[in-house]
Amino acid sequence: MSGFTAALSLLGVVVLAVTGVYGAAWALRISQAPLAAQSFTSGLDPVEHAVSRFHVRWYTVTMLFLAFDMEMVFMYPWTLVISVMGASAVIEMFVFLAVLLAGVVYAWREGALRWT
């Protein structure tokens, strides 16, 4: 069997397999009517539109989350190299944490964490 014949046979098998899968899906489907599109919210009916606007106070909460998320992104590799780098790595991480803490204290002082 030549290489061209083998490739053509393989293509034929793949086409038959794909056709068989589509045929089985068509034969076993339950209904042709599309389902009503609703968001899944733990079984509850949605109370507002999916693309509704959020209150501006969520912006600061999101920024604080991203700040602490970035902290974790930088702390994981830090834990892997701390034994090699020594005390300088510890000092650098505490400086980084101090900058983040200063940001949280500033947000707290400005009232970004108050909900009323």
C-alpha positions as CSV (number, residue, x, y, z in Angstrom):
1,M,0.0,0.0,0.0
2,S,1.5,3.3,-1.0
3,G,1.6,6.4,1.2
4,F,-1.0,8.2,-0.8
5,T,-3.5,5.3,-0.5
6,A,-2.8,5.1,3.3
7,A,-3.5,8.8,3.7
8,L,-6.6,8.6,1.6
9,S,-7.9,5.6,3.6
10,L,-7.2,7.5,6.9
11,L,-9.1,10.5,5.6
12,G,-12.0,8.2,4.7
13,V,-12.1,6.7,8.2
14,V,-12.0,10.1,9.8
15,V,-14.8,11.4,7.5
16,L,-16.9,8.3,8.4
17,A,-16.2,8.8,12.1
18,V,-17.2,12.4,12.1
19,T,-20.3,11.6,10.0
20,G,-21.2,8.8,12.4
21,V,-20.9,11.2,15.4
22,Y,-23.1,13.8,13.8
23,G,-25.6,11.2,12.8
24,A,-25.8,9.8,16.3
25,A,-26.2,13.3,17.8
26,W,-29.0,14.0,15.3
27,A,-30.8,10.6,16.1
28,L,-30.5,11.0,19.9
29,R,-31.4,14.6,20.3
30,I,-34.4,15.4,22.5
31,S,-36.0,18.4,20.8
32,Q,-35.4,20.8,18.0
33,A,-36.8,23.8,19.8
34,P,-34.2,26.1,21.3
35,L,-34.1,26.4,25.1
36,A,-34.9,29.8,26.8
37,A,-31.7,31.5,27.5
38,Q,-31.4,32.4,31.2
39,S,-28.4,32.7,33.4
40,F,-27.9,30.1,36.1
41,T,-27.9,31.7,39.5
42,S,-28.2,28.7,41.8
43,G,-31.7,27.9,40.6
44,L,-33.1,31.4,41.4
45,D,-34.7,33.5,38.7
46,P,-32.5,36.5,37.8
47,V,-33.6,39.8,39.3
48,E,-31.8,42.1,36.9
49,H,-30.4,42.0,33.4
50,A,-27.1,40.2,32.9
51,V,-25.3,43.3,31.5
52,S,-26.6,45.7,34.1
53,R,-24.2,48.3,35.6
54,F,-22.5,47.9,38.9
55,H,-22.2,50.6,41.5
56,V,-19.0,52.6,41.5
57,R,-18.0,51.4,45.0
58,W,-17.3,48.0,43.5
59,Y,-14.4,49.6,41.7
60,T,-12.3,50.1,44.8
61,V,-13.1,46.6,46.1
62,T,-11.9,45.2,42.8
63,M,-8.7,47.2,42.9
64,L,-8.0,46.0,46.5
65,F,-8.6,42.4,45.3
66,L,-6.3,42.8,42.4
67,A,-3.6,44.3,44.7
68,F,-3.8,41.3,47.0
69,D,-4.0,39.0,44.1
70,M,-0.8,40.4,42.7
71,E,0.7,40.0,46.2
72,M,0.1,36.3,46.0
73,V,1.5,36.2,42.4
74,F,4.8,37.7,43.6
75,M,4.9,35.8,46.9
76,Y,4.8,32.3,45.3
77,P,8.1,32.6,43.4
78,W,9.6,34.5,46.4
79,T,9.0,31.4,48.6
80,L,10.9,29.3,46.1
81,V,14.1,31.5,46.0
82,I,14.1,32.8,49.6
83,S,16.7,30.3,50.7
84,V,19.0,31.1,47.9
85,M,18.8,34.9,48.1
86,G,18.9,35.2,51.9
87,A,18.0,38.2,53.9
88,S,17.8,40.6,51.0
89,A,14.7,38.7,49.7
90,V,13.0,39.0,53.0
91,I,13.7,42.7,53.1
92,E,12.4,43.2,49.6
93,M,9.2,41.3,50.3
94,F,8.5,43.3,53.4
95,V,9.0,46.5,51.5
96,F,6.5,45.2,48.9
97,L,4.0,44.3,51.6
98,A,4.5,47.8,53.2
99,V,3.6,49.5,49.9
100,L,0.4,47.3,49.7
101,L,-0.4,48.0,53.3
102,A,0.0,51.7,52.7
103,G,-2.5,51.4,49.8
104,V,-5.0,49.6,52.0
105,V,-4.6,52.2,54.8
106,Y,-5.1,55.0,52.3
107,A,-8.3,53.3,50.9
108,W,-9.6,52.7,54.4
109,R,-8.9,56.3,55.4
110,E,-10.6,57.7,52.3
111,G,-13.7,55.6,53.2
112,A,-13.5,53.2,50.2
113,L,-14.4,50.3,52.5
114,R,-17.5,51.9,53.9
115,W,-20.8,50.7,52.4
116,T,-23.1,53.3,53.8
